[in-house]
Amino acid sequence: MNRPIFMKKIKIIPINITNNAIKQVNKALTIKGIPENYFLRIGLRGGACSATYFIGFDKMEDLDDLYEIENLNIKLLIKRPHLMYLIGIELDFEEEGNGYTFNKKS
């Protein structure tokens, strides 16, 4: 069953994505040839105290919201149940180190 994709066009996305992270996401989209129906996904794995953040590319699923990051040509998927845990998170990319990092601002 094909369902329509609804995109929330908003000026403020729930997370902050640094310029370094944006460059790496765009690089991955180009180099890996990610299909047009796949989007950047940020979410949580696990639960309670053991939850960890993850990043990847994925198709839209039930309970997903799709955000368009204006002027950056990036579309971001976030599952609605994960949203409250992602608000205020910063996604960064460290060239010399851990790669993608998630930082929680107090």
JOJO-V389835 format. One record per residue. N is the residue number from 1. RES is the residue in three letters. OMEGA is omega in radians with two decimals (NA if undefined). Layout:
N,RES,OMEGA
N,RES,OMEGA
//
This chain:
1,MET,3.07
2,ASN,3.09
3,ARG,-3.12
4,PRO,3.07
5,ILE,3.08
6,PHE,-3.10
7,MET,3.07
8,LYS,3.09
9,LYS,-3.11
10,ILE,-3.13
11,LYS,-3.11
12,ILE,3.05
13,ILE,-3.04
14,PRO,3.13
15,ILE,3.05
16,ASN,3.10
17,ILE,-3.09
18,THR,3.11
19,ASN,3.11
20,ASN,3.14
21,ALA,3.13
22,ILE,3.12
23,LYS,-3.12
24,GLN,3.09
25,VAL,3.13
26,ASN,3.09
27,LYS,3.12
28,ALA,3.12
29,LEU,-3.10
30,THR,-3.05
31,ILE,-3.06
32,LYS,3.12
33,GLY,-3.13
34,ILE,3.13
35,PRO,-3.10
36,GLU,-3.13
37,ASN,3.03
38,TYR,-3.09
39,PHE,3.06
40,LEU,3.11
41,ARG,3.02
42,ILE,-3.09
43,GLY,-3.13
44,LEU,3.00
45,ARG,-3.14
46,GLY,-3.13
47,GLY,3.13
48,ALA,-3.06
49,CYS,-3.08
50,SER,-3.12
51,ALA,3.07
52,THR,3.09
53,TYR,3.03
54,PHE,3.10
55,ILE,3.11
56,GLY,3.07
57,PHE,-3.00
58,ASP,3.00
59,LYS,3.10
60,MET,3.14
61,GLU,3.05
62,ASP,3.14
63,LEU,3.09
64,ASP,2.90
65,ASP,-3.14
66,LEU,-3.13
67,TYR,3.05
68,GLU,3.09
69,ILE,-3.02
70,GLU,3.09
71,ASN,-3.11
72,LEU,3.12
73,ASN,3.09
74,ILE,3.04
75,LYS,-2.98
76,LEU,3.05
77,LEU,3.02
78,ILE,3.05
79,LYS,-3.11
80,ARG,3.13
81,PRO,-3.14
82,HIS,-2.98
83,LEU,-3.06
84,MET,3.13
85,TYR,-3.10
86,LEU,-3.13
87,ILE,3.12
88,GLY,3.11
89,ILE,3.04
90,GLU,3.03
91,LEU,3.14
92,ASP,3.05
93,PHE,3.12
94,GLU,-3.14
95,GLU,-3.11
96,GLU,-3.13
97,GLY,-2.97
98,ASN,-3.05
99,GLY,3.12
100,TYR,3.09
101,THR,3.07
102,PHE,-3.13
103,ASN,3.10
104,LYS,3.11
105,LYS,-3.14
106,SER,NA
//
